Every structure is written in C-alpha cells, then in structure tokens.
C-alpha cells in the first residue's frame, strides 16, 4: 500500500504524489502575475513621487523648428503645432493676439463679410515674427485694400512648411470664406531634420492613437520622458534630410492649388524674401520650384521687390530684423507690393 502511494523516478528515488508539476500554462500565468505585480508596484511608487506630463508644445518646436519657447503655441494632432485660440499677450516685446480661429489678428467678419477676403498663408515671415499685430504685412495690406472692400486675414504660422500650410488651408477653407489666398512658403521646407514632415506626421498619428489613455499611466510618462531625451537629437550629416523634399514641395503646392480651385479661391504664390547685406545672391531650389509650378499651373508669382531673394539690392538690411524676418518697414513694403500687384491682376 505504501509503495502504491509513491511514484519512482528513473533512478528509483521516490517522489510524493502530491508534488506540483509546472506546466507551460502555469509558468506563463506565474510570469504574468509577477510582471503585473512589479508593474503595479512601480506605478504606485511613481504616483507617490509624482511624474508630470512632458511639455509637448515646446518639445515639438525644439525638434522640428527652433530652440525658442512660443507661449502662444499648443500641440496639434495634424499640424504638429498651432497658435492657441484666444491667446493675448506679448512676445519679444510686441503685442500678439490670436483670434478664435487660431490666427493672428482680429476676428474676421462672419462668412465672407460684406466684401472680398484675402488670406495670407505662410510661415513666421507672414505671421510677423518680432513685430506687433498692426505691423504685419497682412494687416497693412488690409488697410491699403480696405477702400476696395477687401478684408485681409493673417494665416501665417511660425515654423510652418508647405506640408503644414496645406493642412491649415484644408482646415480653414470650409468655414473661412476666401476670395484670394497668397502663399509665401519655402524656407522651412529646406530645414534639415532627422525625419521629414510626412514621416513625422505618421509617427505623431501613431503616438496620438495611444496618447489619450496611456498618458494616464505614470510609468508611461516616465518612459516617454526617457524617449524624448534620447530620440529628439540634432541630425548628423548622415541622418540629415529636408523637412520637405523638393519633390514633396512640388506635390504640396499642386495640392494647395487644387484645393483652392475646388473651392473657388484664387491661389497666388509670393516670391521668397531674404536679407542681402553685401552677400552674393542667395540661390534656393525651392524658389526655382515655386516659379516653375506657377508657370505650369497658371498661378501668379508676385515679386517681393527690394525684399526678394533674387530681386533685392546688395544691401536691404534696414527692412529686416535678421536674415529672413521683416522689420516694420519691410512689412510695409511687402504690403504695398501685394496690394499693387493683386490690384494689377484684377484679383481683388
């Protein structure tokens, strides 16, 4: 009877019949239990210590644009970043007001208003980096064209490429009536980064898919902080690529023109400006692409006069605050050029 209650292994040693045998399923269950317990302990410890959410607006700008914190910016799931609607304050010593649409300047009239509407798309040059609301060329062009019943709206956003401008146009066009839209864009497209805008948009979309629920977990926040510290690095010559390639730039401009024409908006390109202070004429292939697309798609390309990268005199520094951004006098000249040339085209 005693022998029957015991089993014998190959060596003749007995093993208690009640001994637990670990199957694959039991091993997996035990491992999962241990991992879950460790996770819960770590999550509890981090909650006790407190781990804040990473500040995404600044990190996005640092990663994709410049090392400056913009107090009026907020993260955007499709445009990467965008001005915060309703923000009002000072930036670099000048007044900045963001209207309900997330655009710089006063609230546009409802619908198309009682006249015609000009919307100026672009980057920080159009936004008016380093000057006040009333100094921007969009605002001044509106004053010059007011006698024709034209309202001007500033849709420039610091750091934007043609990829982001296309997205902003698609967002605004259904609700913001436009008769003419100008596009002064290209400098940020050639900025060198680790990934281009399309790839960044794809990654951001994947991240945003889990961001809502995962960001509640403190362990996720800790891992995200570590990732941001190591992944958002400056490009090396081996990893460097433009935010928007020339091919993508052409594709974006073509899409912008199609979007405008499908909605009855007249698209107009604006030549790229640049300060020239005793330096050789600066050549950018993006300007070549802009002119080539304008000719092929029958889109006017308005000159920037003394501000232009190709047309400016040897020294036009008084109209700039740095290599690209206009001083108040530069904005005034650009406004005069736009008003004169748009009137000459019969566009407004």
Residue pairs with C-beta under 8 A, 6 or more apart in sequence:
5 17
6 14
6 15
6 16
6 17
7 14
7 15
7 17
8 14
8 15
9 15
22 30
39 219
42 219
43 217
43 218
43 219
46 218
46 219
46 221
46 222
47 218
51 218
51 221
51 222
51 225
52 221
53 215
53 221
54 221
54 224
54 225
54 228
56 75
57 70
57 73
57 74
57 75
57 81
58 69
59 228
59 232
60 75
60 80
60 81
61 68
61 69
61 70
61 73
61 81
61 159
62 232
63 193
63 232
64 80
64 159
64 193
64 197
64 200
64 243
65 81
65 158
65 159
65 188
65 191
66 159
70 81
70 91
70 158
71 87
71 89
71 91
72 83
72 84
72 87
72 89
72 91
72 96
72 98
73 81
73 82
73 83
73 84
73 158
74 81
74 82
74 83
74 84
75 81
76 82
77 204
77 205
77 208
78 167
78 171
78 201
79 157
79 160
79 164
79 167
79 168
79 171
80 164
80 197
80 200
80 201
80 204
81 157
81 159
82 102
82 157
82 168
83 98
83 102
83 103
83 104
83 157
84 98
84 102
85 98
85 99
85 100
85 101
85 102
86 98
86 99
86 100
87 96
87 97
87 98
88 95
88 96
88 97
88 98
89 95
89 96
90 96
92 129
92 130
94 130
94 131
94 132
94 133
94 135
95 132
95 133
96 104
96 132
96 133
97 104
97 105
97 106
97 133
98 104
99 105
99 106
99 107
99 108
100 107
101 107
101 108
101 172
101 175
101 176
103 153
103 154
103 155
103 172
104 127
104 128
104 133
104 136
104 138
104 154
104 156
105 133
105 136
105 138
105 139
105 153
105 154
108 117
108 151
108 153
108 176
109 151
111 177
112 177
112 179
113 151
113 177
114 149
115 148
115 149
115 150
115 151
116 148
116 149
116 150
116 151
116 179
116 180
116 348
117 150
117 151
117 152
117 153
117 176
117 177
117 178
117 179
117 180
118 141
118 142
118 145
118 150
118 151
118 152
118 153
118 178
118 179
118 180
118 181
118 182
118 342
118 348
119 152
119 153
119 155
119 172
119 176
119 178
119 180
119 181
119 182
120 126
120 137
120 138
120 141
120 152
120 153
120 154
120 155
120 156
120 181
120 182
120 184
120 338
121 155
121 156
121 165
121 168
121 169
121 181
121 182
121 183
121 184
121 185
122 155
122 156
122 157
122 160
122 165
122 182
122 183
122 184
122 185
122 270
123 156
123 157
123 158
123 159
123 160
123 161
123 184
123 185
123 187
123 188
124 156
124 157
124 158
124 159
124 324
124 325
125 156
125 184
125 187
125 273
125 324
125 325
125 326
126 136
126 137
126 138
126 154
126 155
126 156
126 184
127 136
127 154
127 156
127 157
127 158
128 135
128 136
128 137
128 138
128 154
128 156
128 326
128 331
129 158
129 325
130 321
130 322
130 325
131 321
131 326
131 327
131 328
131 331
133 139
134 140
135 328
135 331
136 154
136 156
136 331
137 326
137 331
137 332
137 334
137 335
137 338
138 152
138 153
138 154
138 156
138 335
139 152
139 154
139 335
140 331
140 332
140 335
140 336
141 152
141 334
141 335
141 338
141 339
142 150
142 151
142 152
143 335
144 335
144 336
144 339
145 152
145 339
145 342
145 343
145 348
148 343
148 348
150 348
153 176
153 178
155 168
155 172
155 181
156 184
157 164
157 168
159 188
160 168
160 185
160 188
161 185
161 188
161 189
161 191
161 197
161 243
161 244
161 252
162 183
162 185
162 186
162 189
162 244
162 248
162 249
162 252
162 253
162 256
163 189
163 197
163 198
163 201
163 243
163 244
163 248
163 252
164 197
165 183
165 185
165 252
165 256
166 252
166 255
166 256
166 259
169 181
169 256
169 259
169 260
170 259
172 178
173 259
173 260
173 263
173 265
178 260
178 263
178 265
179 265
179 266
179 347
179 348
180 265
180 266
180 268
180 342
180 347
180 348
181 260
181 265
181 266
181 267
181 268
182 268
182 269
182 270
182 302
182 338
182 342
183 253
183 256
183 267
183 268
183 269
183 270
184 269
184 270
184 271
184 272
184 273
186 249
186 272
186 284
186 286
186 287
186 289
186 290
187 272
187 284
187 286
187 324
188 243
188 244
189 242
189 243
189 244
189 248
189 249
189 286
190 242
190 243
190 244
190 284
190 286
191 242
191 243
192 235
192 240
192 241
192 242
192 243
193 200
193 235
193 240
193 241
193 242
193 243
194 233
194 235
194 239
194 240
194 241
195 203
195 241
196 241
196 242
196 243
196 244
196 245
196 248
197 243
197 244
197 248
198 248
214 220
215 221
215 224
235 241
244 252
246 285
246 286
246 289
249 286
249 289
250 289
250 293
253 269
253 289
253 290
253 293
253 297
254 293
254 297
256 267
257 267
257 293
257 297
257 299
259 265
260 266
260 267
261 267
266 347
267 299
268 299
268 300
268 301
268 302
268 342
268 345
268 347
269 290
269 293
269 294
269 299
269 300
269 301
269 302
270 301
270 302
270 304
270 338
271 287
271 290
271 301
271 302
271 303
271 304
271 308
271 309
271 310
271 311
272 284
272 286
272 287
272 290
272 304
272 308
272 309
273 304
273 307
273 308
273 309
273 312
273 324
273 326
273 330
273 334
274 282
274 307
274 308
274 309
274 312
274 323
274 324
275 312
275 316
275 317
275 319
275 320
275 322
275 323
275 324
276 282
276 309
276 312
276 313
276 314
276 315
276 316
276 317
277 315
277 316
277 317
278 314
278 315
281 309
281 310
282 309
284 309
287 309
287 310
290 301
291 301
293 299
294 300
294 301
300 341
300 345
300 347
302 337
302 338
302 341
302 342
303 311
303 337
303 341
304 311
304 312
304 334
304 337
305 311
305 312
305 333
305 334
305 337
306 312
306 313
306 316
306 319
306 333
307 316
307 319
307 320
307 326
307 330
307 333
307 334
307 337
318 327
318 329
319 326
319 327
319 329
319 330
319 333
320 326
320 327
320 330
321 327
326 333
326 334
342 348
